[in-house]
Amino acid sequence: MALPKINESPKYKVTVPSTGEQVFYRPFYVKEQKVLLMAMEAQDQELVLKAMVDTIVSCVESDLNIESLATFDVEYLFTKIRAKSVGETSTIILNCTECEHGNEYTLNLENIDMEIPGNLPNITLNDKFTLQMRYPKYTSMLESFKDKKDMTMTDLMFSMAIESLDKLLTEEEIINFDDESAEEKIAFLDNLNTDQFNQIVEFVQALPKLEHLIEFQCESCNHENKQTLSGIQDFFS
């Protein structure tokens, strides 16, 4: 005889940042939490991202095109699900900028939000070529992690630059980067001059991300600190 389900899962609503779509979700269960803990203990970026996405797939109960999610969508949705699953606070350690003492800080995850710019910018390379940009998809970043297990920050920046390329607008045609091979896209970036590439880097660096300003007084030296948490790793350190 099958054991009964003990808990009725509450339903919550959240907005997907990149699309404005509203979806309903439930907290995650122990079986999903175990997968997350194992991935985080392994300290493997690919495993952590995959576990986060698998959690979203399991917990979101509305129709949601998972493969269309941007990288920051995954971070935001996971944070909201985590807040309703194991508590709306996260205890993190913040180092004082004056004495470097590690201060324990309790962060309310419900206060975390994300600002999305109104329109994606186009980048004018010269008078003949314009780049139409897009938000990099988490599926593309997973592929990048598979290709490079020991990915450096430079590797990550270059991969995100490639995945942010949507279309190249020319005087005669519109070239869709999805129709080009990885080698062609790399060659395209390699052929840019420094100023042109830096415009792409600036777009990547300005991508929406989880950010939250924290002010705290050091318990050791009483120094008043201001620190901005940026990226999901800062919220669960």
One Martini backbone bead per residue (centre of mass of N, CA, C, O) as a GRO file, in nm:
protein
  237
    1MET     BB    1   0.095   0.037   0.023
    2ALA     BB    2   0.072   0.361  -0.019
    3LEU     BB    3   0.185   0.639   0.096
    4PRO     BB    4   0.095   0.928   0.209
    5LYS     BB    5   0.058   1.261   0.165
    6ILE     BB    6   0.128   1.508   0.400
    7ASN     BB    7   0.167   1.758   0.206
    8GLU     BB    8   0.044   2.069   0.110
    9SER     BB    9   0.121   2.273  -0.144
   10PRO     BB   10   0.189   2.580  -0.182
   11LYS     BB   11   0.117   2.877  -0.375
   12TYR     BB   12   0.311   3.081  -0.597
   13LYS     BB   13   0.407   3.402  -0.734
   14VAL     BB   14   0.602   3.486  -1.033
   15THR     BB   15   0.832   3.685  -1.220
   16VAL     BB   16   0.983   3.681  -1.518
   17PRO     BB   17   1.219   3.902  -1.597
   18SER     BB   18   1.261   3.883  -1.925
   19THR     BB   19   0.917   3.868  -1.982
   20GLY     BB   20   0.682   3.905  -1.743
   21GLU     BB   21   0.598   3.635  -1.662
   22GLN     BB   22   0.353   3.451  -1.484
   23VAL     BB   23   0.411   3.213  -1.219
   24PHE     BB   24   0.373   2.901  -1.056
   25TYR     BB   25   0.479   2.775  -0.728
   26ARG     BB   26   0.664   2.552  -0.527
   27PRO     BB   27   0.818   2.406  -0.299
   28PHE     BB   28   1.070   2.214  -0.218
   29TYR     BB   29   1.185   1.902  -0.165
   30VAL     BB   30   1.401   1.677  -0.038
   31LYS     BB   31   1.485   1.549  -0.312
   32GLU     BB   32   1.580   1.832  -0.425
   33GLN     BB   33   1.773   1.920  -0.199
   34LYS     BB   34   1.983   1.695  -0.232
   35VAL     BB   35   2.080   1.775  -0.514
   36LEU     BB   36   2.176   2.059  -0.437
   37LEU     BB   37   2.383   1.982  -0.217
   38MET     BB   38   2.563   1.805  -0.397
   39ALA     BB   39   2.639   2.027  -0.602
   40MET     BB   40   2.763   2.233  -0.396
   41GLU     BB   41   2.981   2.039  -0.281
   42ALA     BB   42   3.128   2.005  -0.567
   43GLN     BB   43   3.188   2.284  -0.703
   44ASP     BB   44   3.007   2.279  -0.979
   45GLN     BB   45   2.874   2.481  -1.210
   46GLU     BB   46   2.713   2.283  -1.380
   47LEU     BB   47   2.565   2.132  -1.148
   48VAL     BB   48   2.432   2.378  -1.018
   49LEU     BB   49   2.270   2.480  -1.261
   50LYS     BB   50   2.117   2.215  -1.311
   51ALA     BB   51   1.982   2.197  -1.030
   52MET     BB   52   1.828   2.461  -1.051
   53VAL     BB   53   1.664   2.388  -1.303
   54ASP     BB   54   1.533   2.128  -1.193
   55THR     BB   55   1.382   2.278  -0.970
   56ILE     BB   56   1.210   2.455  -1.151
   57VAL     BB   57   1.072   2.229  -1.308
   58SER     BB   58   0.937   2.097  -1.051
   59CYS     BB   59   0.796   2.374  -0.919
   60VAL     BB   60   0.675   2.472  -1.173
   61GLU     BB   61   0.310   2.487  -1.264
   62SER     BB   62   0.358   2.628  -1.522
   63ASP     BB   63   0.395   2.729  -1.828
   64LEU     BB   64   0.747   2.678  -1.928
   65ASN     BB   65   1.021   2.783  -2.115
   66ILE     BB   66   1.318   2.680  -2.017
   67GLU     BB   67   1.510   2.738  -2.271
   68SER     BB   68   1.443   3.064  -2.254
   69LEU     BB   69   1.610   3.116  -2.020
   70ALA     BB   70   1.793   3.316  -1.851
   71THR     BB   71   2.038   3.327  -1.627
   72PHE     BB   72   1.882   3.529  -1.430
   73ASP     BB   73   1.622   3.369  -1.411
   74VAL     BB   74   1.735   3.130  -1.256
   75GLU     BB   75   1.832   3.283  -1.006
   76TYR     BB   76   1.561   3.414  -0.927
   77LEU     BB   77   1.374   3.165  -0.911
   78PHE     BB   78   1.544   3.008  -0.708
   79THR     BB   79   1.535   3.214  -0.476
   80LYS     BB   80   1.225   3.206  -0.440
   81ILE     BB   81   1.202   2.902  -0.384
   82ARG     BB   82   1.399   2.887  -0.145
   83ALA     BB   83   1.245   3.085   0.045
   84LYS     BB   84   0.983   2.881   0.054
   85SER     BB   85   1.145   2.616   0.162
   86VAL     BB   86   1.397   2.714   0.396
   87GLY     BB   87   1.360   3.018   0.404
   88GLU     BB   88   1.373   3.386   0.399
   89THR     BB   89   1.669   3.328   0.495
   90SER     BB   90   2.031   3.413   0.492
   91THR     BB   91   2.344   3.310   0.611
   92ILE     BB   92   2.622   3.528   0.612
   93ILE     BB   93   2.960   3.634   0.536
   94LEU     BB   94   3.111   3.950   0.630
   95ASN     BB   95   3.374   4.152   0.554
   96CYS     BB   96   3.559   4.384   0.680
   97THR     BB   97   3.723   4.666   0.540
   98GLU     BB   98   3.912   4.721   0.793
   99CYS     BB   99   3.966   4.415   0.960
  100GLU     BB  100   3.834   4.140   0.825
  101HIS     BB  101   3.599   4.059   0.977
  102GLY     BB  102   3.363   3.807   1.028
  103ASN     BB  103   3.021   3.863   0.961
  104GLU     BB  104   2.710   3.787   1.065
  105TYR     BB  105   2.433   3.765   0.824
  106THR     BB  106   2.085   3.835   0.781
  107LEU     BB  107   1.904   3.759   0.490
  108ASN     BB  108   1.633   3.883   0.307
  109LEU     BB  109   1.505   3.737   0.021
  110GLU     BB  110   1.244   3.918  -0.025
  111ASN     BB  111   1.433   4.184  -0.097
  112ILE     BB  112   1.501   4.063  -0.364
  113ASP     BB  113   1.582   4.214  -0.675
  114MET     BB  114   1.519   4.311  -1.032
  115GLU     BB  115   1.652   4.497  -1.296
  116ILE     BB  116   1.499   4.582  -1.614
  117PRO     BB  117   1.546   4.685  -1.906
  118GLY     BB  118   1.349   4.790  -2.158
  119ASN     BB  119   1.586   4.766  -2.383
  120LEU     BB  120   1.772   4.630  -2.612
  121PRO     BB  121   2.070   4.690  -2.746
  122ASN     BB  122   2.252   4.833  -2.997
  123ILE     BB  123   2.561   4.779  -3.184
  124THR     BB  124   2.784   4.999  -3.332
  125LEU     BB  125   3.059   4.929  -3.526
  126ASN     BB  126   2.968   5.080  -3.794
  127ASP     BB  127   2.832   5.199  -4.099
  128LYS     BB  128   2.760   4.867  -4.173
  129PHE     BB  129   2.749   4.752  -3.864
  130THR     BB  130   2.505   4.578  -3.650
  131LEU     BB  131   2.423   4.477  -3.326
  132GLN     BB  132   2.208   4.233  -3.196
  133MET     BB  133   2.100   4.171  -2.881
  134ARG     BB  134   2.103   3.931  -2.599
  135TYR     BB  135   2.016   3.707  -2.370
  136PRO     BB  136   2.168   3.465  -2.220
  137LYS     BB  137   2.134   3.131  -2.207
  138TYR     BB  138   2.156   2.864  -1.999
  139THR     BB  139   2.207   2.641  -2.213
  140SER     BB  140   2.467   2.769  -2.325
  141MET     BB  141   2.628   2.769  -2.057
  142LEU     BB  142   2.630   2.466  -2.016
  143GLU     BB  143   2.800   2.406  -2.268
  144SER     BB  144   3.048   2.567  -2.174
  145PHE     BB  145   3.108   2.394  -1.920
  146LYS     BB  146   3.158   2.129  -2.073
  147ASP     BB  147   3.407   2.235  -2.243
  148LYS     BB  148   3.496   2.391  -1.954
  149LYS     BB  149   3.583   2.302  -1.643
  150ASP     BB  150   3.819   2.540  -1.612
  151MET     BB  151   3.678   2.824  -1.587
  152THR     BB  152   3.743   3.138  -1.646
  153MET     BB  153   3.665   3.465  -1.653
  154THR     BB  154   3.743   3.497  -1.949
  155ASP     BB  155   3.582   3.260  -2.058
  156LEU     BB  156   3.307   3.359  -1.957
  157MET     BB  157   3.300   3.628  -2.108
  158PHE     BB  158   3.327   3.508  -2.394
  159SER     BB  159   3.078   3.325  -2.382
  160MET     BB  160   2.871   3.555  -2.325
  161ALA     BB  161   2.931   3.714  -2.579
  162ILE     BB  162   2.842   3.500  -2.781
  163GLU     BB  163   2.544   3.453  -2.649
  164SER     BB  164   2.464   3.773  -2.710
  165LEU     BB  165   2.441   3.709  -3.005
  166ASP     BB  166   2.200   3.755  -3.257
  167LYS     BB  167   2.247   3.995  -3.482
  168LEU     BB  168   2.359   4.100  -3.811
  169LEU     BB  169   2.352   4.421  -3.947
  170THR     BB  170   2.329   4.504  -4.283
  171GLU     BB  171   2.284   4.644  -4.593
  172GLU     BB  172   2.175   4.348  -4.718
  173GLU     BB  173   2.147   4.189  -4.428
  174ILE     BB  174   2.049   3.924  -4.193
  175ILE     BB  175   2.238   3.771  -3.935
  176ASN     BB  176   2.215   3.467  -3.774
  177PHE     BB  177   2.396   3.324  -3.518
  178ASP     BB  178   2.244   3.043  -3.501
  179ASP     BB  179   2.356   2.968  -3.804
  180GLU     BB  180   2.630   2.953  -3.672
  181SER     BB  181   2.920   2.853  -3.581
  182ALA     BB  182   3.141   2.856  -3.330
  183GLU     BB  183   3.384   2.932  -3.508
  184GLU     BB  184   3.254   3.181  -3.643
  185LYS     BB  185   3.203   3.344  -3.382
  186ILE     BB  186   3.493   3.358  -3.287
  187ALA     BB  187   3.608   3.493  -3.542
  188PHE     BB  188   3.439   3.747  -3.518
  189LEU     BB  189   3.558   3.848  -3.249
  190ASP     BB  190   3.864   3.836  -3.331
  191ASN     BB  191   3.807   4.074  -3.564
  192LEU     BB  192   3.785   4.280  -3.362
  193ASN     BB  193   3.822   4.557  -3.208
  194THR     BB  194   3.854   4.687  -2.902
  195ASP     BB  195   3.607   4.879  -2.903
  196GLN     BB  196   3.401   4.673  -3.004
  197PHE     BB  197   3.438   4.460  -2.781
  198ASN     BB  198   3.383   4.649  -2.535
  199GLN     BB  199   3.079   4.681  -2.594
  200ILE     BB  200   3.012   4.387  -2.531
  201VAL     BB  201   3.125   4.376  -2.246
  202GLU     BB  202   2.937   4.595  -2.132
  203PHE     BB  203   2.682   4.434  -2.175
  204VAL     BB  204   2.756   4.192  -1.996
  205GLN     BB  205   2.813   4.359  -1.731
  206ALA     BB  206   2.496   4.478  -1.751
  207LEU     BB  207   2.354   4.246  -1.674
  208PRO     BB  208   2.126   4.116  -1.509
  209LYS     BB  209   2.120   4.094  -1.142
  210LEU     BB  210   2.173   4.001  -0.835
  211GLU     BB  211   2.109   4.274  -0.603
  212HIS     BB  212   2.244   4.404  -0.277
  213LEU     BB  213   2.241   4.638  -0.028
  214ILE     BB  214   2.466   4.651   0.255
  215GLU     BB  215   2.446   4.743   0.604
  216PHE     BB  216   2.718   4.731   0.853
  217GLN     BB  217   2.846   4.658   1.175
  218CYS     BB  218   3.124   4.581   1.317
  219GLU     BB  219   3.180   4.363   1.592
  220SER     BB  220   3.492   4.449   1.635
  221CYS     BB  221   3.533   4.783   1.521
  222ASN     BB  222   3.260   4.948   1.424
  223HIS     BB  223   3.252   4.957   1.131
  224GLU     BB  224   3.102   5.105   0.854
  225ASN     BB  225   2.933   4.915   0.611
  226LYS     BB  226   2.938   4.863   0.246
  227GLN     BB  227   2.763   4.607   0.048
  228THR     BB  228   2.746   4.433  -0.264
  229LEU     BB  229   2.549   4.196  -0.378
  230SER     BB  230   2.655   3.962  -0.651
  231GLY     BB  231   2.507   3.706  -0.714
  232ILE     BB  232   2.420   3.398  -0.594
  233GLN     BB  233   2.682   3.333  -0.424
  234ASP     BB  234   2.637   3.576  -0.214
  235PHE     BB  235   2.352   3.462  -0.083
  236PHE     BB  236   2.504   3.152  -0.001
  237SER     BB  237   2.792   3.173   0.172
   0.00000   0.00000   0.00000
